[in-house]
Amino acid sequence: MSQIQELHRQAIDLAELASTKKLKGDLEQAGLLLRQAFEKETKAATLLADNLSAEPTRSILHRSAASLAVDCGEFQAADRLIATALSGNPPQEIAEELKDLFIRINLRHYFERRGISFDEEKLTSLTLERQFG
């Protein structure tokens, strides 16, 4: 198994374990496991960052690492991962998901800088309606 595949597998396992810990109420352990998953997925994505011919794997790893970054509160890292993924040639569906994630993590700050109240619940419901409605 390649180093990239192994790192990705470990990241998935850690994220699943974090989810289980969160459900059991162990938020501290869940946070630590999520951070480990983020670090491993970011390392896997970084190993493919310069290989533009490795699509869709390249953009999928970056999308996954960016999502984990958001879960860890690492918004600047998420922005960088998204930008790197979009700088290649991701499939249209993955590119749209990356752009949606970018907007989701930056929209609150955009509104706050302009003194506009931001309702996270309303955005989530609008996003869900768009996806499933």
N, CA, C and O atoms as CSV, one atom per row, in Angstrom:
chain,resi,resn,atom,element,x,y,z
A,1,MET,N,N,0.847,-1.185,0.000
A,1,MET,CA,C,0.000,0.000,0.000
A,1,MET,C,C,0.884,1.238,0.000
A,1,MET,O,O,1.849,1.319,0.760
A,2,SER,N,N,0.557,2.186,-0.841
A,2,SER,CA,C,1.376,3.394,-0.914
A,2,SER,C,C,1.231,4.220,0.360
A,2,SER,O,O,0.278,4.067,1.123
A,3,GLN,N,N,2.190,5.083,0.559
A,3,GLN,CA,C,2.166,5.952,1.743
A,3,GLN,C,C,0.906,6.816,1.736
A,3,GLN,O,O,0.300,7.032,2.786
A,4,ILE,N,N,0.511,7.304,0.580
A,4,ILE,CA,C,-0.682,8.152,0.477
A,4,ILE,C,C,-1.925,7.365,0.878
A,4,ILE,O,O,-2.744,7.851,1.658
A,5,GLN,N,N,-2.068,6.158,0.349
A,5,GLN,CA,C,-3.224,5.325,0.684
A,5,GLN,C,C,-3.245,4.996,2.169
A,5,GLN,O,O,-4.306,5.016,2.793
A,6,GLU,N,N,-2.097,4.695,2.734
A,6,GLU,CA,C,-2.022,4.349,4.155
A,6,GLU,C,C,-2.401,5.550,5.027
A,6,GLU,O,O,-3.153,5.401,5.990
A,7,LEU,N,N,-1.893,6.722,4.700
A,7,LEU,CA,C,-2.243,7.926,5.458
A,7,LEU,C,C,-3.744,8.206,5.363
A,7,LEU,O,O,-4.386,8.548,6.356
A,8,HIS,N,N,-4.290,8.058,4.163
A,8,HIS,CA,C,-5.720,8.289,3.965
A,8,HIS,C,C,-6.549,7.291,4.776
A,8,HIS,O,O,-7.529,7.675,5.414
A,9,ARG,N,N,-6.167,6.031,4.755
A,9,ARG,CA,C,-6.884,4.997,5.517
A,9,ARG,C,C,-6.837,5.310,7.009
A,9,ARG,O,O,-7.846,5.197,7.704
A,10,GLN,N,N,-5.666,5.704,7.495
A,10,GLN,CA,C,-5.530,6.055,8.908
A,10,GLN,C,C,-6.398,7.267,9.262
A,10,GLN,O,O,-7.012,7.308,10.329
A,11,ALA,N,N,-6.443,8.249,8.361
A,11,ALA,CA,C,-7.258,9.442,8.602
A,11,ALA,C,C,-8.735,9.072,8.693
A,11,ALA,O,O,-9.450,9.565,9.566
A,12,ILE,N,N,-9.187,8.211,7.796
A,12,ILE,CA,C,-10.590,7.775,7.834
A,12,ILE,C,C,-10.891,7.046,9.138
A,12,ILE,O,O,-11.907,7.306,9.782
A,13,ASP,N,N,-10.008,6.138,9.521
A,13,ASP,CA,C,-10.204,5.389,10.768
A,13,ASP,C,C,-10.269,6.332,11.972
A,13,ASP,O,O,-11.122,6.174,12.846
A,14,LEU,N,N,-9.367,7.307,12.010
A,14,LEU,CA,C,-9.349,8.265,13.120
A,14,LEU,C,C,-10.612,9.124,13.140
A,14,LEU,O,O,-11.165,9.393,14.206
A,15,ALA,N,N,-11.068,9.556,11.963
A,15,ALA,CA,C,-12.286,10.373,11.890
A,15,ALA,C,C,-13.509,9.578,12.344
A,15,ALA,O,O,-14.382,10.113,13.028
A,16,GLU,N,N,-13.569,8.306,11.963
A,16,GLU,CA,C,-14.684,7.458,12.410
A,16,GLU,C,C,-14.642,7.247,13.918
A,16,GLU,O,O,-15.679,7.286,14.580
A,17,LEU,N,N,-13.460,7.027,14.457
A,17,LEU,CA,C,-13.310,6.860,15.894
A,17,LEU,C,C,-13.690,8.152,16.622
A,17,LEU,O,O,-14.304,8.112,17.688
A,18,ALA,N,N,-13.323,9.289,16.043
A,18,ALA,CA,C,-13.686,10.582,16.632
A,18,ALA,C,C,-15.201,10.745,16.672
A,18,ALA,O,O,-15.755,11.242,17.652
A,19,SER,N,N,-15.854,10.328,15.616
A,19,SER,CA,C,-17.316,10.404,15.561
A,19,SER,C,C,-17.949,9.558,16.658
A,19,SER,O,O,-18.908,9.977,17.306
A,20,THR,N,N,-17.403,8.367,16.859
A,20,THR,CA,C,-17.900,7.483,17.917
A,20,THR,C,C,-17.698,8.117,19.287
A,20,THR,O,O,-18.601,8.100,20.125
A,21,LYS,N,N,-16.515,8.673,19.512
A,21,LYS,CA,C,-16.231,9.328,20.799
A,21,LYS,C,C,-17.169,10.510,21.027
A,21,LYS,O,O,-17.631,10.736,22.145
A,22,LYS,N,N,-17.447,11.259,19.968
A,22,LYS,CA,C,-18.348,12.414,20.085
A,22,LYS,C,C,-19.756,11.953,20.471
A,22,LYS,O,O,-20.403,12.560,21.325
A,23,LEU,N,N,-20.220,10.883,19.840
A,23,LEU,CA,C,-21.542,10.345,20.165
A,23,LEU,C,C,-21.630,9.883,21.621
A,23,LEU,O,O,-22.689,9.958,22.245
A,24,LYS,N,N,-20.515,9.409,22.146
A,24,LYS,CA,C,-20.467,8.949,23.531
A,24,LYS,C,C,-20.233,10.089,24.518
A,24,LYS,O,O,-20.189,9.877,25.729
A,25,GLY,N,N,-20.084,11.308,23.979
A,25,GLY,CA,C,-19.927,12.470,24.852
A,25,GLY,C,C,-18.501,12.794,25.231
A,25,GLY,O,O,-18.275,13.708,26.025
A,26,ASP,N,N,-17.525,12.076,24.689
A,26,ASP,CA,C,-16.120,12.339,24.992
A,26,ASP,C,C,-15.573,13.334,23.972
A,26,ASP,O,O,-14.830,12.971,23.060
A,27,LEU,N,N,-15.957,14.597,24.150
A,27,LEU,CA,C,-15.621,15.632,23.177
A,27,LEU,C,C,-14.136,15.933,23.116
A,27,LEU,O,O,-13.604,16.252,22.053
A,28,GLU,N,N,-13.469,15.833,24.251
A,28,GLU,CA,C,-12.027,16.109,24.270
A,28,GLU,C,C,-11.283,15.079,23.426
A,28,GLU,O,O,-10.453,15.443,22.592
A,29,GLN,N,N,-11.572,13.805,23.635
A,29,GLN,CA,C,-10.917,12.752,22.861
A,29,GLN,C,C,-11.312,12.842,21.384
A,29,GLN,O,O,-10.483,12.616,20.502
A,30,ALA,N,N,-12.571,13.169,21.122
A,30,ALA,CA,C,-13.031,13.320,19.738
A,30,ALA,C,C,-12.233,14.415,19.033
A,30,ALA,O,O,-11.835,14.257,17.878
A,31,GLY,N,N,-12.003,15.516,19.728
A,31,GLY,CA,C,-11.225,16.613,19.153
A,31,GLY,C,C,-9.794,16.220,18.847
A,31,GLY,O,O,-9.250,16.583,17.804
A,32,LEU,N,N,-9.187,15.478,19.759
A,32,LEU,CA,C,-7.809,15.026,19.539
A,32,LEU,C,C,-7.722,14.076,18.343
A,32,LEU,O,O,-6.798,14.167,17.535
A,33,LEU,N,N,-8.685,13.171,18.238
A,33,LEU,CA,C,-8.698,12.224,17.122
A,33,LEU,C,C,-8.959,12.932,15.793
A,33,LEU,O,O,-8.361,12.584,14.774
A,34,LEU,N,N,-9.843,13.917,15.803
A,34,LEU,CA,C,-10.104,14.690,14.582
A,34,LEU,C,C,-8.850,15.417,14.121
A,34,LEU,O,O,-8.555,15.460,12.927
A,35,ARG,N,N,-8.115,15.988,15.066
A,35,ARG,CA,C,-6.883,16.694,14.714
A,35,ARG,C,C,-5.874,15.721,14.100
A,35,ARG,O,O,-5.204,16.059,13.125
A,36,GLN,N,N,-5.764,14.528,14.660
A,36,GLN,CA,C,-4.852,13.532,14.081
A,36,GLN,C,C,-5.294,13.148,12.668
A,36,GLN,O,O,-4.465,13.001,11.770
A,37,ALA,N,N,-6.598,12.987,12.480
A,37,ALA,CA,C,-7.131,12.658,11.150
A,37,ALA,C,C,-6.808,13.791,10.171
A,37,ALA,O,O,-6.381,13.540,9.044
A,38,PHE,N,N,-7.012,15.028,10.604
A,38,PHE,CA,C,-6.705,16.194,9.776
A,38,PHE,C,C,-5.231,16.207,9.375
A,38,PHE,O,O,-4.906,16.435,8.209
A,39,GLU,N,N,-4.349,15.964,10.326
A,39,GLU,CA,C,-2.910,15.985,10.039
A,39,GLU,C,C,-2.520,14.891,9.047
A,39,GLU,O,O,-1.724,15.133,8.140
A,40,LYS,N,N,-3.065,13.708,9.211
A,40,LYS,CA,C,-2.745,12.611,8.292
A,40,LYS,C,C,-3.304,12.857,6.891
A,40,LYS,O,O,-2.621,12.618,5.895
A,41,GLU,N,N,-4.543,13.335,6.817
A,41,GLU,CA,C,-5.150,13.593,5.508
A,41,GLU,C,C,-4.439,14.745,4.803
A,41,GLU,O,O,-4.270,14.723,3.584
A,42,THR,N,N,-4.027,15.743,5.565
A,42,THR,CA,C,-3.282,16.858,4.981
A,42,THR,C,C,-1.942,16.385,4.438
A,42,THR,O,O,-1.511,16.817,3.369
A,43,LYS,N,N,-1.288,15.502,5.172
A,43,LYS,CA,C,-0.011,14.972,4.697
A,43,LYS,C,C,-0.212,14.171,3.406
A,43,LYS,O,O,0.578,14.292,2.470
A,44,ALA,N,N,-1.261,13.360,3.359
A,44,ALA,CA,C,-1.557,12.589,2.149
A,44,ALA,C,C,-1.824,13.530,0.979
A,44,ALA,O,O,-1.313,13.315,-0.120
A,45,ALA,N,N,-2.622,14.572,1.209
A,45,ALA,CA,C,-2.940,15.532,0.148
A,45,ALA,C,C,-1.684,16.257,-0.323
A,45,ALA,O,O,-1.498,16.473,-1.520
A,46,THR,N,N,-0.833,16.626,0.614
A,46,THR,CA,C,0.397,17.344,0.280
A,46,THR,C,C,1.311,16.499,-0.601
A,46,THR,O,O,1.986,17.023,-1.487
A,47,LEU,N,N,1.330,15.202,-0.361
A,47,LEU,CA,C,2.163,14.319,-1.173
A,47,LEU,C,C,1.718,14.275,-2.633
A,47,LEU,O,O,2.511,13.946,-3.516
A,48,LEU,N,N,0.449,14.606,-2.890
A,48,LEU,CA,C,-0.069,14.615,-4.258
A,48,LEU,C,C,-0.270,16.028,-4.816
A,48,LEU,O,O,-0.683,16.178,-5.966
A,49,ALA,N,N,0.011,17.046,-4.038
A,49,ALA,CA,C,-0.318,18.424,-4.422
A,49,ALA,C,C,0.270,18.830,-5.765
A,49,ALA,O,O,-0.382,19.543,-6.528
A,50,ASP,N,N,1.471,18.398,-6.064
A,50,ASP,CA,C,2.131,18.809,-7.306
A,50,ASP,C,C,1.856,17.874,-8.481
A,50,ASP,O,O,2.303,18.135,-9.598
A,51,ASN,N,N,1.131,16.800,-8.239
A,51,ASN,CA,C,0.851,15.818,-9.291
A,51,ASN,C,C,-0.531,16.088,-9.888
A,51,ASN,O,O,-1.519,15.477,-9.482
A,52,LEU,N,N,-0.591,16.998,-10.845
A,52,LEU,CA,C,-1.861,17.408,-11.425
A,52,LEU,C,C,-2.530,16.297,-12.229
A,52,LEU,O,O,-3.719,16.383,-12.534
A,53,SER,N,N,-1.784,15.272,-12.569
A,53,SER,CA,C,-2.370,14.164,-13.334
A,53,SER,C,C,-3.015,13.118,-12.424
A,53,SER,O,O,-3.536,12.112,-12.904
A,54,ALA,N,N,-2.982,13.355,-11.120
A,54,ALA,CA,C,-3.512,12.379,-10.163
A,54,ALA,C,C,-4.967,12.647,-9.803
A,54,ALA,O,O,-5.419,12.268,-8.722
A,55,GLU,N,N,-5.700,13.295,-10.698
A,55,GLU,CA,C,-7.120,13.538,-10.454
A,55,GLU,C,C,-7.920,12.275,-10.741
A,55,GLU,O,O,-7.545,11.507,-11.627
A,56,PRO,N,N,-8.990,12.042,-10.031
A,56,PRO,CA,C,-9.621,12.897,-9.018
A,56,PRO,C,C,-9.064,12.696,-7.613
A,56,PRO,O,O,-9.481,13.392,-6.687
A,57,THR,N,N,-8.131,11.761,-7.433
A,57,THR,CA,C,-7.603,11.469,-6.099
A,57,THR,C,C,-7.042,12.723,-5.438
A,57,THR,O,O,-7.284,12.963,-4.255
A,58,ARG,N,N,-6.300,13.518,-6.191
A,58,ARG,CA,C,-5.666,14.724,-5.660
A,58,ARG,C,C,-6.702,15.662,-5.046
A,58,ARG,O,O,-6.549,16.092,-3.902
A,59,SER,N,N,-7.748,15.980,-5.792
A,59,SER,CA,C,-8.742,16.929,-5.290
A,59,SER,C,C,-9.612,16.314,-4.193
A,59,SER,O,O,-10.054,17.024,-3.290
A,60,ILE,N,N,-9.859,15.024,-4.258
A,60,ILE,CA,C,-10.652,14.357,-3.213
A,60,ILE,C,C,-9.911,14.399,-1.877
A,60,ILE,O,O,-10.513,14.675,-0.838
A,61,LEU,N,N,-8.615,14.127,-1.905
A,61,LEU,CA,C,-7.822,14.192,-0.666
A,61,LEU,C,C,-7.800,15.619,-0.105
A,61,LEU,O,O,-7.909,15.816,1.105
A,62,HIS,N,N,-7.661,16.603,-0.986
A,62,HIS,CA,C,-7.659,17.994,-0.519
A,62,HIS,C,C,-9.017,18.394,0.046
A,62,HIS,O,O,-9.089,19.103,1.050
A,63,ARG,N,N,-10.092,17.942,-0.596
A,63,ARG,CA,C,-11.437,18.245,-0.091
A,63,ARG,C,C,-11.628,17.629,1.294
A,63,ARG,O,O,-12.145,18.279,2.203
A,64,SER,N,N,-11.211,16.380,1.448
A,64,SER,CA,C,-11.335,15.693,2.729
A,64,SER,C,C,-10.504,16.388,3.809
A,64,SER,O,O,-10.973,16.592,4.929
A,65,ALA,N,N,-9.273,16.748,3.462
A,65,ALA,CA,C,-8.408,17.439,4.427
A,65,ALA,C,C,-8.997,18.799,4.795
A,65,ALA,O,O,-8.930,19.207,5.954
A,66,ALA,N,N,-9.572,19.505,3.820
A,66,ALA,CA,C,-10.188,20.811,4.100
A,66,ALA,C,C,-11.391,20.661,5.023
A,66,ALA,O,O,-11.584,21.475,5.926
A,67,SER,N,N,-12.198,19.628,4.804
A,67,SER,CA,C,-13.354,19.388,5.681
A,67,SER,C,C,-12.906,19.095,7.104
A,67,SER,O,O,-13.493,19.599,8.062
A,68,LEU,N,N,-11.873,18.284,7.240
A,68,LEU,CA,C,-11.332,17.990,8.570
A,68,LEU,C,C,-10.740,19.252,9.199
A,68,LEU,O,O,-10.848,19.453,10.409
A,69,ALA,N,N,-10.118,20.098,8.382
A,69,ALA,CA,C,-9.574,21.358,8.890
A,69,ALA,C,C,-10.696,22.216,9.477
A,69,ALA,O,O,-10.536,22.805,10.546
A,70,VAL,N,N,-11.817,22.284,8.783
A,70,VAL,CA,C,-12.964,23.043,9.283
A,70,VAL,C,C,-13.441,22.457,10.605
A,70,VAL,O,O,-13.719,23.195,11.550
A,71,ASP,N,N,-13.535,21.135,10.674
A,71,ASP,CA,C,-13.961,20.473,11.909
A,71,ASP,C,C,-13.029,20.797,13.077
A,71,ASP,O,O,-13.450,20.817,14.234
A,72,CYS,N,N,-11.759,21.050,12.760
A,72,CYS,CA,C,-10.767,21.374,13.793
A,72,CYS,C,C,-10.647,22.881,14.038
A,72,CYS,O,O,-9.860,23.311,14.881
A,73,GLY,N,N,-11.419,23.675,13.310
A,73,GLY,CA,C,-11.341,25.118,13.459
A,73,GLY,C,C,-10.152,25.743,12.754
A,73,GLY,O,O,-9.809,26.895,13.020
A,74,GLU,N,N,-9.524,25.005,11.865
A,74,GLU,CA,C,-8.350,25.472,11.126
A,74,GLU,C,C,-8.789,26.049,9.775
A,74,GLU,O,O,-8.562,25.448,8.726
A,75,PHE,N,N,-9.422,27.225,9.824
A,75,PHE,CA,C,-10.039,27.791,8.634
A,75,PHE,C,C,-9.023,28.260,7.592
A,75,PHE,O,O,-9.266,28.121,6.393
A,76,GLN,N,N,-7.896,28.810,8.028
A,76,GLN,CA,C,-6.871,29.227,7.062
A,76,GLN,C,C,-6.273,28.014,6.351
A,76,GLN,O,O,-6.009,28.066,5.149
A,77,ALA,N,N,-6.062,26.935,7.080
A,77,ALA,CA,C,-5.563,25.712,6.453
A,77,ALA,C,C,-6.581,25.182,5.451
A,77,ALA,O,O,-6.215,24.717,4.371
A,78,ALA,N,N,-7.861,25.253,5.813
A,78,ALA,CA,C,-8.917,24.813,4.897
A,78,ALA,C,C,-8.898,25.645,3.622
A,78,ALA,O,O,-9.006,25.103,2.522
A,79,ASP,N,N,-8.762,26.952,3.764
A,79,ASP,CA,C,-8.681,27.832,2.591
A,79,ASP,C,C,-7.520,27.438,1.683
A,79,ASP,O,O,-7.678,27.375,0.464
A,80,ARG,N,N,-6.364,27.174,2.268
A,80,ARG,CA,C,-5.182,26.800,1.468
A,80,ARG,C,C,-5.390,25.463,0.767
A,80,ARG,O,O,-5.033,25.310,-0.401
A,81,LEU,N,N,-5.962,24.505,1.470
A,81,LEU,CA,C,-6.213,23.193,0.874
A,81,LEU,C,C,-7.200,23.299,-0.291
A,81,LEU,O,O,-7.024,22.652,-1.324
A,82,ILE,N,N,-8.227,24.110,-0.118
A,82,ILE,CA,C,-9.215,24.311,-1.179
A,82,ILE,C,C,-8.559,24.975,-2.387
A,82,ILE,O,O,-8.772,24.558,-3.525
A,83,ALA,N,N,-7.761,26.011,-2.132
A,83,ALA,CA,C,-7.094,26.717,-3.231
A,83,ALA,C,C,-6.156,25.780,-3.995
A,83,ALA,O,O,-6.092,25.822,-5.224
A,84,THR,N,N,-5.439,24.946,-3.268
A,84,THR,CA,C,-4.539,23.999,-3.923
A,84,THR,C,C,-5.326,23.023,-4.776
A,84,THR,O,O,-4.943,22.738,-5.911
A,85,ALA,N,N,-6.424,22.509,-4.241
A,85,ALA,CA,C,-7.246,21.561,-5.002
A,85,ALA,C,C,-7.785,22.206,-6.268
A,85,ALA,O,O,-7.760,21.595,-7.336
A,86,LEU,N,N,-8.270,23.431,-6.159
A,86,LEU,CA,C,-8.858,24.110,-7.309
A,86,LEU,C,C,-7.803,24.568,-8.314
A,86,LEU,O,O,-8.130,24.851,-9.466
A,87,SER,N,N,-6.549,24.641,-7.890
A,87,SER,CA,C,-5.488,25.056,-8.812
A,87,SER,C,C,-5.129,23.958,-9.806
A,87,SER,O,O,-4.424,24.202,-10.785
A,88,GLY,N,N,-5.610,22.767,-9.552
A,88,GLY,CA,C,-5.398,21.661,-10.479
A,88,GLY,C,C,-6.547,21.566,-11.457
A,88,GLY,O,O,-7.044,22.578,-11.951
A,89,ASN,N,N,-6.960,20.358,-11.728
A,89,ASN,CA,C,-8.062,20.139,-12.657
A,89,ASN,C,C,-9.061,19.153,-12.039
A,89,ASN,O,O,-9.247,18.047,-12.546
A,90,PRO,N,N,-9.705,19.572,-10.930
A,90,PRO,CA,C,-10.636,18.654,-10.280
A,90,PRO,C,C,-11.877,18.429,-11.143
A,90,PRO,O,O,-12.265,19.308,-11.913
A,91,PRO,N,N,-12.498,17.260,-11.017
A,91,PRO,CA,C,-13.774,17.043,-11.707
A,91,PRO,C,C,-14.780,18.110,-11.258
A,91,PRO,O,O,-14.693,18.618,-10.140
A,92,GLN,N,N,-15.719,18.440,-12.119
A,92,GLN,CA,C,-16.658,19.523,-11.851
A,92,GLN,C,C,-17.387,19.347,-10.518
A,92,GLN,O,O,-17.522,20.306,-9.758
A,93,GLU,N,N,-17.855,18.136,-10.230
A,93,GLU,CA,C,-18.594,17.901,-8.992
A,93,GLU,C,C,-17.733,18.188,-7.762
A,93,GLU,O,O,-18.202,18.797,-6.801
A,94,ILE,N,N,-16.476,17.749,-7.794
A,94,ILE,CA,C,-15.561,17.994,-6.671
A,94,ILE,C,C,-15.258,19.483,-6.577
A,94,ILE,O,O,-15.215,20.030,-5.475
A,95,ALA,N,N,-15.048,20.145,-7.701
A,95,ALA,CA,C,-14.768,21.587,-7.708
A,95,ALA,C,C,-15.933,22.350,-7.078
A,95,ALA,O,O,-15.718,23.282,-6.303
A,96,GLU,N,N,-17.153,21.963,-7.406
A,96,GLU,CA,C,-18.324,22.631,-6.831
A,96,GLU,C,C,-18.389,22.406,-5.322
A,96,GLU,O,O,-18.720,23.327,-4.576
A,97,GLU,N,N,-18.079,21.205,-4.871
A,97,GLU,CA,C,-18.076,20.926,-3.432
A,97,GLU,C,C,-17.003,21.753,-2.733
A,97,GLU,O,O,-17.233,22.262,-1.636
A,98,LEU,N,N,-15.839,21.893,-3.353
A,98,LEU,CA,C,-14.766,22.701,-2.780
A,98,LEU,C,C,-15.180,24.168,-2.688
A,98,LEU,O,O,-14.923,24.821,-1.677
A,99,LYS,N,N,-15.808,24.681,-3.719
A,99,LYS,CA,C,-16.269,26.080,-3.711
A,99,LYS,C,C,-17.350,26.287,-2.658
A,99,LYS,O,O,-17.361,27.307,-1.969
A,100,ASP,N,N,-18.259,25.323,-2.532
A,100,ASP,CA,C,-19.303,25.420,-1.505
A,100,ASP,C,C,-18.684,25.449,-0.109
A,100,ASP,O,O,-19.111,26.219,0.751
A,101,LEU,N,N,-17.683,24.611,0.107
A,101,LEU,CA,C,-17.013,24.582,1.409
A,101,LEU,C,C,-16.316,25.916,1.669
A,101,LEU,O,O,-16.372,26.439,2.782
A,102,PHE,N,N,-15.665,26.466,0.654
A,102,PHE,CA,C,-14.998,27.763,0.803
A,102,PHE,C,C,-16.001,28.839,1.202
A,102,PHE,O,O,-15.742,29.628,2.111
A,103,ILE,N,N,-17.133,28.869,0.530
A,103,ILE,CA,C,-18.158,29.867,0.852
A,103,ILE,C,C,-18.678,29.652,2.270
A,103,ILE,O,O,-18.848,30.606,3.030
A,104,ARG,N,N,-18.927,28.399,2.614
A,104,ARG,CA,C,-19.460,28.106,3.955
A,104,ARG,C,C,-18.526,28.601,5.061
A,104,ARG,O,O,-18.989,29.124,6.074
A,105,ILE,N,N,-17.222,28.439,4.873
A,105,ILE,CA,C,-16.300,28.824,5.948
A,105,ILE,C,C,-15.965,30.312,5.927
A,105,ILE,O,O,-15.474,30.844,6.922
A,106,ASN,N,N,-16.219,30.986,4.820
A,106,ASN,CA,C,-15.866,32.400,4.730
A,106,ASN,C,C,-17.056,33.346,4.779
A,106,ASN,O,O,-16.877,34.544,4.997
A,107,LEU,N,N,-18.257,32.839,4.582
A,107,LEU,CA,C,-19.437,33.689,4.549
A,107,LEU,C,C,-19.673,34.396,5.883
A,107,LEU,O,O,-20.004,35.582,5.908
A,108,ARG,N,N,-19.506,33.675,6.984
A,108,ARG,CA,C,-19.711,34.266,8.307
A,108,ARG,C,C,-18.792,35.465,8.501
A,108,ARG,O,O,-19.229,36.519,8.964
A,109,HIS,N,N,-17.511,35.304,8.143
A,109,HIS,CA,C,-16.546,36.391,8.310
A,109,HIS,C,C,-16.885,37.571,7.395
A,109,HIS,O,O,-16.708,38.725,7.786
A,110,TYR,N,N,-17.360,37.299,6.207
A,110,TYR,CA,C,-17.774,38.345,5.279
A,110,TYR,C,C,-18.877,39.196,5.899
A,110,TYR,O,O,-18.807,40.425,5.896
A,111,PHE,N,N,-19.900,38.521,6.431
A,111,PHE,CA,C,-21.010,39.250,7.050
A,111,PHE,C,C,-20.552,40.004,8.302
A,111,PHE,O,O,-20.939,41.154,8.511
A,112,GLU,N,N,-19.741,39.367,9.120
A,112,GLU,CA,C,-19.285,40.002,10.358
A,112,GLU,C,C,-18.507,41.276,10.071
A,112,GLU,O,O,-18.670,42.270,10.778
A,113,ARG,N,N,-17.661,41.261,9.037
A,113,ARG,CA,C,-16.883,42.460,8.688
A,113,ARG,C,C,-17.779,43.614,8.262
A,113,ARG,O,O,-17.383,44.777,8.349
A,114,ARG,N,N,-18.977,43.298,7.806
A,114,ARG,CA,C,-19.911,44.322,7.357
A,114,ARG,C,C,-20.998,44.615,8.394
A,114,ARG,O,O,-21.943,45.355,8.123
A,115,GLY,N,N,-20.850,44.022,9.590
A,115,GLY,CA,C,-21.787,44.265,10.671
A,115,GLY,C,C,-23.155,43.641,10.462
A,115,GLY,O,O,-24.147,44.118,11.013
A,116,ILE,N,N,-23.214,42.588,9.678
A,116,ILE,CA,C,-24.471,41.905,9.390
A,116,ILE,C,C,-24.563,40.660,10.259
A,116,ILE,O,O,-23.612,39.884,10.346
A,117,SER,N,N,-25.705,40.474,10.900
A,117,SER,CA,C,-25.927,39.296,11.741
A,117,SER,C,C,-25.939,38.035,10.872
A,117,SER,O,O,-26.539,38.020,9.797
A,118,PHE,N,N,-25.284,37.000,11.336
A,118,PHE,CA,C,-25.168,35.759,10.573
A,118,PHE,C,C,-25.890,34.648,11.313
A,118,PHE,O,O,-25.647,34.428,12.500
A,119,ASP,N,N,-26.774,33.950,10.622
A,119,ASP,CA,C,-27.548,32.864,11.203
A,119,ASP,C,C,-27.076,31.530,10.621
A,119,ASP,O,O,-27.492,31.132,9.532
A,120,GLU,N,N,-26.208,30.851,11.358
A,120,GLU,CA,C,-25.622,29.577,10.899
A,120,GLU,C,C,-26.696,28.529,10.644
A,120,GLU,O,O,-26.604,27.771,9.678
A,121,GLU,N,N,-27.717,28.477,11.503
A,121,GLU,CA,C,-28.798,27.491,11.325
A,121,GLU,C,C,-29.548,27.705,10.020
A,121,GLU,O,O,-29.874,26.749,9.317
A,122,LYS,N,N,-29.819,28.965,9.701
A,122,LYS,CA,C,-30.544,29.262,8.466
A,122,LYS,C,C,-29.711,28.865,7.248
A,122,LYS,O,O,-30.245,28.314,6.285
A,123,LEU,N,N,-28.416,29.140,7.286
A,123,LEU,CA,C,-27.544,28.751,6.182
A,123,LEU,C,C,-27.527,27.240,6.018
A,123,LEU,O,O,-27.589,26.732,4.898
A,124,THR,N,N,-27.444,26.519,7.134
A,124,THR,CA,C,-27.444,25.061,7.078
A,124,THR,C,C,-28.742,24.546,6.477
A,124,THR,O,O,-28.722,23.639,5.644
A,125,SER,N,N,-29.868,25.113,6.889
A,125,SER,CA,C,-31.150,24.648,6.340
A,125,SER,C,C,-31.264,24.984,4.858
A,125,SER,O,O,-31.802,24.189,4.087
A,126,LEU,N,N,-30.767,26.144,4.449
A,126,LEU,CA,C,-30.777,26.492,3.026
A,126,LEU,C,C,-29.892,25.544,2.228
A,126,LEU,O,O,-30.251,25.131,1.125
A,127,THR,N,N,-28.743,25.204,2.784
A,127,THR,CA,C,-27.828,24.279,2.122
A,127,THR,C,C,-28.462,22.909,1.979
A,127,THR,O,O,-28.358,22.280,0.925
A,128,LEU,N,N,-29.119,22.442,3.029
A,128,LEU,CA,C,-29.770,21.131,2.978
A,128,LEU,C,C,-30.929,21.116,1.982
A,128,LEU,O,O,-31.136,20.137,1.266
A,129,GLU,N,N,-31.685,22.227,1.950
A,129,GLU,CA,C,-32.788,22.316,0.984
A,129,GLU,C,C,-32.255,22.230,-0.438
A,129,GLU,O,O,-32.854,21.581,-1.296
A,130,ARG,N,N,-31.125,22.887,-0.682
A,130,ARG,CA,C,-30.516,22.881,-2.012
A,130,ARG,C,C,-30.055,21.478,-2.398
A,130,ARG,O,O,-30.214,21.054,-3.543
A,131,GLN,N,N,-29.483,20.765,-1.432
A,131,GLN,CA,C,-28.959,19.435,-1.701
A,131,GLN,C,C,-30.069,18.407,-1.872
A,131,GLN,O,O,-29.993,17.552,-2.754
A,132,PHE,N,N,-31.102,18.485,-1.034
A,132,PHE,CA,C,-32.104,17.418,-0.996
A,132,PHE,C,C,-33.491,17.858,-1.464
A,132,PHE,O,O,-34.390,17.029,-1.608
A,133,GLY,N,N,-33.666,19.144,-1.699
A,133,GLY,CA,C,-34.975,19.668,-2.028
A,133,GLY,C,C,-35.267,19.626,-3.462
A,133,GLY,O,O,-36.346,20.040,-3.884
